Amino acid sequence: MGMIANLAPAGLTAGRDELGFREWTSARASNRIADYDLVILGGGCAGLSLAMRLAALGTRCPRTLVIEKRSSYTNDRTWCFWGESSKAVEHLIRQRWQRVTLRDGDRVVAVDCSAMPYQMITAEAFYEYALRVISESERIDLATGVVLASEPLKIGNEWRVATNQGLFSGAKVVDTRPPPPPQIGAATLWQSFYGCEIETECDIFEAGCAELMHFTPGPADQVNFNYVLPFSARRALVEATVFGVEPVGRGELEGELRDALHRRTRGVECRVLRTENGILPMGGTRPGKALDATYVKAGLSAGAGRASTGYAFQRIQRWADHCAEVLSHGGLPFDHPADPALLRALDYLFVSVIRSWPNAAPSLFLGLFEKTDTSRMIRFLSDAGTLADCAAVAAALPAGLFIREIPRAIGRKFGELAGRRGR
Ligand SMILES: Cc1cc2nc3c(=O)[nH]c(=O)nc-3n(C[C@H](O)[C@H](O)[C@H](O)COP(=O)(O)OP(=O)(O)OC[C@H]3O[C@@H](n4cnc5c(N)ncnc54)[C@H](O)[C@@H]3O)c2cc1C
């Protein structure tokens, strides 16, 4: 066992010592450099996903340190996804919706997705499970409440990672720290959202049906909609979402969320249980390849999100499955594979059309779900689409609008690439 033992994460895990977390002695306290085969920077979705798979390798697990900035984990998000889940997290699925709806004014599209339900994992369940699995491994240390003092430095064959808790070293680094704060131009579009989980006094939700997009009026250059995930007849996550060129902060979305709650509860008393918010990139350019093969970036900052949806959870799980497998054989870590060229082009054009014609977005989305066979649509959304699925999705879109957008999308892409080189 190395000099750092797992840190009992506070917050989520108060009194978690019974689960077997050990006391954490900092490297600074013992004034030595701790050596690892692998250092993972950031213990969020990507960092913990990789670490929990490595933990499952037993003695084949490389000696790993996860450095995480937060000192406690909270139920800070819900991860939803379509399609087949990675085996490592399948048992964590808390909710499956057999039907989803999209609404624009009086027009409603209801989709029966019982064959491939929309699924949800809470961050709470995910963190709790990941932390337990990691704490049971003798070969992985999780250091929470630790921040980097400077960027990792390669000296000889090892990476030196200086932190507020001392110096660590590792032969390989997987960096899952989040991307820089969102700014105009860094993504083709930003998906900003603010939501709260509520409990109402009487039954108002249909637990089997998720409201994917309920479009609402907003500024001409934005697409505004509400997203409602009912967990029971009295409990749901209600979110106000905006697609726009500018990232929109939580404060600016407060009014939208209030309206969304009012629209959905129609005055019925409700209690707010928790809130969540985020700003996800849609489109934009992937970061360039790392110069050193022993240092890779992963997670949202490494382009894990799907351009057309911003969704990243499933993609991170697939990456973690493969990356752990390669590391277990002494291989080098790797980042997220790029999507096939056709998918990239379709996604980029789609996001570009929404950016240019935000007022067309509601009918685009409703039309897509209405005209495309549900299985094809879900395979497409979950990165499992065949050529025929992509063709079916493309055929459901208004050809004129998309053809007109092509020159603008190409120009925009060149602009973004030039911007990346300039940064
Ligand atoms: C509220 C919310 C809801 C989402 N819902 C969905 C969804 O339904 N479906 C979907 O597919 N995707 C969803 N996403 C997008 C994506 O799946 C998540 O953002 C996911 O958590 C990204 O994983 P990550 O590991 O890249 O980043 P994170 O999970 O954010 O992990 C990064 C970690 O790095 C830590 N860190 C930061 N700075 C440092 C530092 N200097 N040193 C060490 N550690 C540091 C952070 O504390 C954090 O734990 C959602 C995102 C948010 C914010």
PDBQT file of the ligand as one rigid body, heavy atoms in Angstrom, charges set to zero:
ROOT
HETATM    1  C1  LIG A 501     -25.788  19.430 -14.241  1.00  0.00    +0.000 C 
HETATM    2  C2  LIG A 501     -25.294  18.587 -15.387  1.00  0.00    +0.000 A 
HETATM    3  C3  LIG A 501     -26.135  17.625 -15.940  1.00  0.00    +0.000 A 
HETATM    4  C4  LIG A 501     -25.676  16.827 -16.998  1.00  0.00    +0.000 A 
HETATM    5  N1  LIG A 501     -26.514  15.897 -17.515  1.00  0.00    +0.000 NA
HETATM    6  C5  LIG A 501     -26.070  15.081 -18.498  1.00  0.00    +0.000 A 
HETATM    7  C6  LIG A 501     -26.912  14.059 -18.998  1.00  0.00    +0.000 A 
HETATM    8  O1  LIG A 501     -28.085  13.943 -18.619  1.00  0.00    +0.000 OA
HETATM    9  N2  LIG A 501     -26.402  13.214 -19.927  1.00  0.00    +0.000 N 
HETATM   10  C7  LIG A 501     -25.127  13.324 -20.396  1.00  0.00    +0.000 A 
HETATM   11  O2  LIG A 501     -24.711  12.505 -21.205  1.00  0.00    +0.000 OA
HETATM   12  N3  LIG A 501     -24.322  14.313 -19.970  1.00  0.00    +0.000 NA
HETATM   13  C8  LIG A 501     -24.760  15.185 -19.032  1.00  0.00    +0.000 A 
HETATM   14  N4  LIG A 501     -23.938  16.177 -18.557  1.00  0.00    +0.000 N 
HETATM   15  C9  LIG A 501     -22.633  16.371 -19.246  1.00  0.00    +0.000 C 
HETATM   16  C10 LIG A 501     -21.484  15.461 -18.756  1.00  0.00    +0.000 C 
HETATM   17  O3  LIG A 501     -21.875  14.114 -18.796  1.00  0.00    +0.000 OA
HETATM   18  C11 LIG A 501     -21.062  15.818 -17.346  1.00  0.00    +0.000 C 
HETATM   19  O4  LIG A 501     -20.636  17.153 -17.304  1.00  0.00    +0.000 OA
HETATM   20  C12 LIG A 501     -19.927  14.925 -16.824  1.00  0.00    +0.000 C 
HETATM   21  O5  LIG A 501     -19.873  15.093 -15.449  1.00  0.00    +0.000 OA
HETATM   22  C13 LIG A 501     -18.575  15.266 -17.459  1.00  0.00    +0.000 C 
HETATM   23  O6  LIG A 501     -17.599  14.471 -16.870  1.00  0.00    +0.000 OA
HETATM   24  P1  LIG A 501     -16.102  14.996 -16.636  1.00  0.00    +0.000 P 
HETATM   25  O7  LIG A 501     -15.397  13.974 -15.872  1.00  0.00    +0.000 OA
HETATM   26  O8  LIG A 501     -15.558  15.475 -17.921  1.00  0.00    +0.000 OA
HETATM   27  O9  LIG A 501     -16.288  16.308 -15.747  1.00  0.00    +0.000 OA
HETATM   28  P2  LIG A 501     -16.717  16.363 -14.217  1.00  0.00    +0.000 P 
HETATM   29  O10 LIG A 501     -17.674  15.290 -13.891  1.00  0.00    +0.000 OA
HETATM   30  O11 LIG A 501     -17.150  17.768 -13.993  1.00  0.00    +0.000 OA
HETATM   31  O12 LIG A 501     -15.355  16.072 -13.444  1.00  0.00    +0.000 OA
HETATM   32  C14 LIG A 501     -14.268  16.942 -13.413  1.00  0.00    +0.000 C 
HETATM   33  C15 LIG A 501     -13.691  16.861 -12.011  1.00  0.00    +0.000 C 
HETATM   34  O13 LIG A 501     -12.476  17.606 -11.942  1.00  0.00    +0.000 OA
HETATM   35  C16 LIG A 501     -12.452  18.241 -10.662  1.00  0.00    +0.000 C 
HETATM   36  N5  LIG A 501     -11.518  19.366 -10.754  1.00  0.00    +0.000 N 
HETATM   37  C17 LIG A 501     -11.724  20.596 -11.239  1.00  0.00    +0.000 A 
HETATM   38  N6  LIG A 501     -10.586  21.319 -11.181  1.00  0.00    +0.000 NA
HETATM   39  C18 LIG A 501      -9.642  20.501 -10.634  1.00  0.00    +0.000 A 
HETATM   40  C19 LIG A 501      -8.273  20.662 -10.320  1.00  0.00    +0.000 A 
HETATM   41  N7  LIG A 501      -7.624  21.797 -10.575  1.00  0.00    +0.000 N 
HETATM   42  N8  LIG A 501      -7.606  19.630  -9.754  1.00  0.00    +0.000 NA
HETATM   43  C20 LIG A 501      -8.252  18.448  -9.519  1.00  0.00    +0.000 A 
HETATM   44  N9  LIG A 501      -9.548  18.252  -9.806  1.00  0.00    +0.000 NA
HETATM   45  C21 LIG A 501     -10.228  19.256 -10.366  1.00  0.00    +0.000 A 
HETATM   46  C22 LIG A 501     -13.888  18.652 -10.431  1.00  0.00    +0.000 C 
HETATM   47  O14 LIG A 501     -14.129  18.913  -9.063  1.00  0.00    +0.000 OA
HETATM   48  C23 LIG A 501     -14.627  17.432 -10.954  1.00  0.00    +0.000 C 
HETATM   49  O15 LIG A 501     -14.843  16.473  -9.957  1.00  0.00    +0.000 OA
HETATM   50  C24 LIG A 501     -24.355  17.004 -17.520  1.00  0.00    +0.000 A 
HETATM   51  C25 LIG A 501     -23.550  17.997 -16.973  1.00  0.00    +0.000 A 
HETATM   52  C26 LIG A 501     -24.006  18.780 -15.927  1.00  0.00    +0.000 A 
HETATM   53  C27 LIG A 501     -23.100  19.862 -15.381  1.00  0.00    +0.000 C 
ENDROOT
TORSDOF 0
